[in-house]
Amino acid sequence: MAANDEQTSTPAHNPERRAQFADLVRRRRSELNESLDTFARKALDPVSGLRVTRGWIYRLETGETVTPPAVRELRALAAACELPLEQLQDAAGQQFHGVDPLVSGSTEAKAYVHKLDQLPPEQRERLLRLIDTLVPPDER
């Protein structure tokens, strides 16, 4: 990735290839309206200082074979994507390891669950009541 690109993910020409992580990174870069160069400059891990290379991001986005990212690369990409680390971890787990974080398959929902776990019980209850006003619970 940064220096060593073992070829371990599934090639793009495989019809069963998983692409949740690649799709998330590509979509987010597009939403931020950033060039590949600008995005790569932002892909810097705030903890280790590791930078994800432009070439690795390009290969990921175009479906070429890439080394699955480690946590420091995920932190760097989370910084560039301006998304919670957990959201990228879940998408990477889906793409590279076939791990589905929730039945819904939504990495965004999983990121919300991580944040929910940080709230005190009273605030969780208030948030649930608010959500119920927006989306009433099933009455089955």
C-alpha positions in Angstrom: 0.0 0.0 0.0 2.4 2.7 1.1 5.5 0.9 0.2 4.6 -2.8 -0.3 1.7 -3.8 -2.6 1.2 -7.6 -2.3 -1.5 -8.7 -4.7 -4.1 -10.2 -2.4 -7.6 -8.9 -3.3 -9.9 -10.3 -5.9 -9.3 -9.1 -9.4 -11.9 -6.7 -11.0 -12.7 -9.2 -13.8 -14.1 -11.7 -11.3 -18.0 -11.3 -11.4 -18.2 -12.3 -7.7 -15.7 -9.7 -6.5 -16.8 -7.7 -3.5 -16.3 -3.9 -3.9 -17.9 -2.3 -0.8 -14.7 -0.6 0.3 -13.6 0.5 -3.2 -17.1 1.8 -3.9 -17.1 3.8 -0.6 -13.8 5.4 -1.3 -14.6 6.2 -4.9 -18.1 7.6 -4.0 -16.7 9.7 -1.1 -13.9 11.2 -3.2 -16.5 12.1 -5.8 -18.8 13.7 -3.2 -15.9 15.7 -1.9 -15.2 16.7 -5.6 -11.5 16.0 -5.2 -8.9 14.9 -7.7 -7.0 11.8 -7.0 -3.9 13.8 -6.2 -5.7 16.1 -3.7 -7.4 13.1 -2.1 -4.1 11.2 -1.8 -2.4 14.1 -0.1 -5.2 14.1 2.5 -4.8 10.3 3.0 -2.4 10.6 6.0 -2.7 8.6 9.2 -2.8 11.1 12.0 -1.3 8.5 14.4 1.6 7.0 12.5 2.1 9.6 9.8 1.8 6.9 7.1 0.4 8.2 3.8 -1.6 6.0 1.4 -0.2 6.4 -2.1 -2.0 7.8 -5.1 -1.2 4.6 -7.0 -2.8 2.4 -4.4 -6.0 4.5 -4.3 -6.1 4.5 -8.1 -5.8 0.7 -8.2 -8.5 0.3 -5.6 -10.9 2.6 -7.4 -10.4 0.9 -10.7 -10.8 -2.6 -9.4 -7.3 -3.7 -9.7 -5.7 -6.1 -7.2 -4.5 -4.3 -4.0 -3.2 -5.3 -0.6 -6.0 -5.2 2.0 -5.5 -2.1 4.1 -4.2 -2.3 7.7 -5.6 -0.1 10.4 -3.1 2.7 9.8 -4.1 2.8 6.1 -7.7 2.8 7.1 -7.1 5.8 9.5 -5.4 7.6 6.6 -8.3 6.9 4.2 -10.8 7.8 6.9 -9.1 11.2 7.2 -9.2 11.7 3.4 -12.8 10.5 3.2 -13.8 12.6 6.2 -15.7 9.6 7.6 -15.6 7.6 10.8 -12.9 5.0 10.9 -15.5 2.3 11.7 -17.3 2.9 8.5 -14.1 2.2 6.5 -13.3 -0.8 8.7 -16.7 -2.3 8.0 -16.5 -1.8 4.3 -13.0 -3.2 4.1 -14.1 -6.2 6.2 -16.9 -6.8 3.7 -14.7 -6.4 0.6 -11.6 -8.2 1.7 -12.8 -10.7 4.2 -16.5 -11.2 3.4 -17.6 -10.0 6.9 -21.0 -8.4 6.9 -21.3 -5.9 9.8 -25.1 -5.8 10.0 -27.9 -7.6 8.3 -28.7 -4.4 6.5 -25.3 -4.3 5.0 -25.0 -0.6 5.6 -21.6 0.6 6.7 -23.2 3.9 7.6 -25.6 2.2 10.0 -22.7 0.4 11.7 -20.9 3.7 12.2 -24.0 5.1 13.9 -24.2 2.0 16.1 -20.6 2.7 17.3 -21.5 6.3 18.1 -24.7 5.2 19.9 -22.6 2.9 22.2 -20.9 6.0 23.4 -24.1 7.7 24.6 -25.3 7.5 28.2 -28.5 5.4 28.6 -30.8 8.5 29.0 -29.5 10.1 25.8 -30.0 6.7 24.0 -33.6 6.6 25.1 -34.2 10.2 23.9 -32.6 9.4 20.6 -34.8 6.3 20.2 -37.9 8.4 20.9 -36.8 10.9 18.3 -36.2 8.2 15.7 -39.6 6.7 16.4 -41.2 10.1 15.6 -39.4 10.1 12.2 -39.8 6.4 11.5 -42.6 4.7 13.6 -41.7 1.3 14.8 -43.4 -1.8 13.2 -46.6 -2.7 15.0 -46.4 -6.4 14.3 
